[in-house]
């Protein structure tokens, strides 16, 4: 019978010896393989494509696959010959025979010793002969395909079941592949990359040395035997006369055993499945056996009383010493069930297979080649389910006239798509007709849209059907009105259709001029809007007066929020273009121009404001003033120059008409490089002043050696272009803190500052 351990591992084959025959071995495959028959692997792969119409989900054009193959644990004759050569070269048979002879000699020696024989027979062990291979007796087993549990590559497989337990343990497998799994396997097979993982779980019987008990005791044991004797006279009739006969009577024998020495118990469990409790019981049993054996030897060696001893009445006490040695050996060899799990990845099983034969192994079916063609019409609906006008459901009724087919589909928020399949007719024009019914929340009657036809998929966008969503915005020019005619509110009265029509409604919104975003009007009609909105605006001024403009109409367009600009009641306007005489340097950030218009005769006024900036490249700006009487076209304006470190403002300037306004800005270039800063003086303070006390522009400039070396600009906001003088005051500061002051005036656009002469004139 097969026993362990293995004596060789070669090409995924484990070799085990027999427990009695040194020429008998057992070869077990440790990794499964694809079964090969007539040079052809037992493998079949069927893969199919998608329909190439975009209607199915696929990977790399493959929609799925099916694979069948056989796996086994058989060892070929070629491998067995290689194993035999390795066993012979390693002299495994000789080593096994020596081990068997030693074991058998020990067994025969114990038997002879037990029988009291002095000679030991020769062991009957077969000599080294040709190597043979035995069949393993499998008693139980399963085979499993190692795959991802719950994965998306192999949705189904037949793997997992009982092994055959005979022959090569052949097992058949079948797998259904997902689109991803099919794409991976098909490409791998084309490129010669294979990986199939399989595990066998098998049981077979083998014999193993499982339990060995050795116990021995070496000791000196003294047996003290005390005999109490007495003489007995008995009168015996001897025929002629009586005679007294003397007898020795052993009245009492007392034995005492004194033992000294060593007793030892060895128990080797090996691979035996025996508990520690049972081992302890075996130890106690062995000790009792030794004890009984020693006593038996002592008793067998105690002499009986001879005739002379019985006659010698002087003997009253007898002692003996007996030296004894005993050894016990107990060996048990069990037949147990042994488990193995050959597993591994089966790779490269198509190596060496010709390309012509590979075509029989793997086949590809193209599903885009229609045998019976099907028409697929996809309809999708996009509607405002969660916003106004709150579509509740959409029903689309389809008709395919040439196939005499009809189909109705209901669409809701969670099901906005429908697919309709039917067989293509012989004479197909590809035209599908459809009618759409739209249902709104809270409205029982649907809106039925006109019928349409198409030769492709249907995509219906409901949009803002039946929704009036208008934003009324006040005219921005109204913000420029001031005084009594300032507009405080605008009332817009809206109506839809005639008052006798069932869809008629009226509504009102109130606009504020300080709220430029306006006010919204929202109405859900649940019907197609086929008439314009009519609206009329009434303007309420600060003085309590009102102005009403004529009624106007607005034709709505669906799907968008529309903006209606309510016109101004004042149509006359003065448009003024504002320009600069020259582009300022980088010290100026922006220039703000304010306009005011006042018609005293009509108690009417308006204002406006524009801004020119470096961000807009100092482009001209357009100011608009609302007029009540266009013949009254006089206005006033003023401007502010905002620089990095100063703000300068002009006085009010009179203007007339719509001529372009060029702001009369004076640019003064100041040269302070001659002030001897850094030599005679440390720094200086320059104060500039333009205008009179009523409208004065002042600027202070602090100078040091670095800033004085650069050209300084001063932008003066004048009211006209006439040359006007400006005054300046210069304060020079020495290192000791004393100052030197000078003043002056200038008329031009260039101001050159010079340091005073501090040298003292020589006396005459």
HELIX and SHEET records of a PDB file:
HELIX    1   1 UNK A   77  UNK A   89  1                                  13    
HELIX    2   2 UNK A   92  UNK A  115  1                                  24    
HELIX    3   3 UNK A  179  UNK A  191  1                                  13    
HELIX    4   4 UNK A  276  UNK A  301  1                                  26    
HELIX    5   5 UNK A  307  UNK A  311  1                                   5    
HELIX    6   6 UNK A  355  UNK A  361  1                                   7    
HELIX    7   7 UNK A  401  UNK A  403  5                                   3    
HELIX    8   8 UNK A  476  UNK A  480  5                                   5    
HELIX    9   9 UNK A  483  UNK A  485  5                                   3    
HELIX   10  10 UNK A  705  UNK A  708  1                                   4    
SHEET    1   A 4 UNK A   2  UNK A   9  0                                        
SHEET    2   A 4 UNK A  13  UNK A  18 -1                                        
SHEET    3   A 4 UNK A  24  UNK A  29 -1                                        
SHEET    4   A 4 UNK A 132  UNK A 133  1                                        
SHEET    1   B 4 UNK A  33  UNK A  34  0                                        
SHEET    2   B 4 UNK A  62  UNK A  72 -1                                        
SHEET    3   B 4 UNK A  43  UNK A  49 -1                                        
SHEET    4   B 4 UNK A 362  UNK A 365  1                                        
SHEET    1   C 4 UNK A  33  UNK A  34  0                                        
SHEET    2   C 4 UNK A  62  UNK A  72 -1                                        
SHEET    3   C 4 UNK A 171  UNK A 177 -1                                        
SHEET    4   C 4 UNK A 154  UNK A 157 -1                                        
SHEET    1   D 2 UNK A  36  UNK A  37  0                                        
SHEET    2   D 2 UNK A  40  UNK A  41 -1                                        
SHEET    1   E 4 UNK A 161  UNK A 162  0                                        
SHEET    2   E 4 UNK A 138  UNK A 145 -1                                        
SHEET    3   E 4 UNK A 196  UNK A 237 -1                                        
SHEET    4   E 4 UNK A 242  UNK A 268 -1                                        
SHEET    1   F 4 UNK A 161  UNK A 162  0                                        
SHEET    2   F 4 UNK A 138  UNK A 145 -1                                        
SHEET    3   F 4 UNK A 196  UNK A 237 -1                                        
SHEET    4   F 4 UNK A 317  UNK A 340 -1                                        
SHEET    1   G 4 UNK A 161  UNK A 162  0                                        
SHEET    2   G 4 UNK A 138  UNK A 145 -1                                        
SHEET    3   G 4 UNK A 196  UNK A 237 -1                                        
SHEET    4   G 4 UNK A 343  UNK A 346 -1                                        
SHEET    1   H 3 UNK A 417  UNK A 423  0                                        
SHEET    2   H 3 UNK A 374  UNK A 383 -1                                        
SHEET    3   H 3 UNK A 458  UNK A 463  1                                        
SHEET    1   I 4 UNK A 405  UNK A 411  0                                        
SHEET    2   I 4 UNK A 391  UNK A 400 -1                                        
SHEET    3   I 4 UNK A 432  UNK A 440 -1                                        
SHEET    4   I 4 UNK A 447  UNK A 448 -1                                        
SHEET    1   J 4 UNK A 405  UNK A 411  0                                        
SHEET    2   J 4 UNK A 391  UNK A 400 -1                                        
SHEET    3   J 4 UNK A 432  UNK A 440 -1                                        
SHEET    4   J 4 UNK A 452  UNK A 454 -1                                        
SHEET    1   K 3 UNK A 519  UNK A 524  0                                        
SHEET    2   K 3 UNK A 467  UNK A 474 -1                                        
SHEET    3   K 3 UNK A 562  UNK A 566  1                                        
SHEET    1   L 5 UNK A 481  UNK A 482  0                                        
SHEET    2   L 5 UNK A 604  UNK A 613 -1                                        
SHEET    3   L 5 UNK A 588  UNK A 599 -1                                        
SHEET    4   L 5 UNK A 634  UNK A 643 -1                                        
SHEET    5   L 5 UNK A 647  UNK A 649 -1                                        
SHEET    1   M 5 UNK A 481  UNK A 482  0                                        
SHEET    2   M 5 UNK A 604  UNK A 613 -1                                        
SHEET    3   M 5 UNK A 588  UNK A 599 -1                                        
SHEET    4   M 5 UNK A 634  UNK A 643 -1                                        
SHEET    5   M 5 UNK A 653  UNK A 656 -1                                        
SHEET    1   N 4 UNK A 505  UNK A 511  0                                        
SHEET    2   N 4 UNK A 487  UNK A 496 -1                                        
SHEET    3   N 4 UNK A 533  UNK A 541 -1                                        
SHEET    4   N 4 UNK A 546  UNK A 548 -1                                        
SHEET    1   O 4 UNK A 505  UNK A 511  0                                        
SHEET    2   O 4 UNK A 487  UNK A 496 -1                                        
SHEET    3   O 4 UNK A 533  UNK A 541 -1                                        
SHEET    4   O 4 UNK A 552  UNK A 554 -1                                        
SHEET    1   P 3 UNK A 621  UNK A 626  0                                        
SHEET    2   P 3 UNK A 573  UNK A 580 -1                                        
SHEET    3   P 3 UNK A 661  UNK A 663  1                                        
SHEET    1   Q 3 UNK A 712  UNK A 717  0                                        
SHEET    2   Q 3 UNK A 665  UNK A 674 -1                                        
SHEET    3   Q 3 UNK A 750  UNK A 754  1                                        
SHEET    1   R 4 UNK A 697  UNK A 703  0                                        
SHEET    2   R 4 UNK A 683  UNK A 690 -1                                        
SHEET    3   R 4 UNK A 726  UNK A 733 -1                                        
SHEET    4   R 4 UNK A 739  UNK A 746 -1                                        
END                                                                             
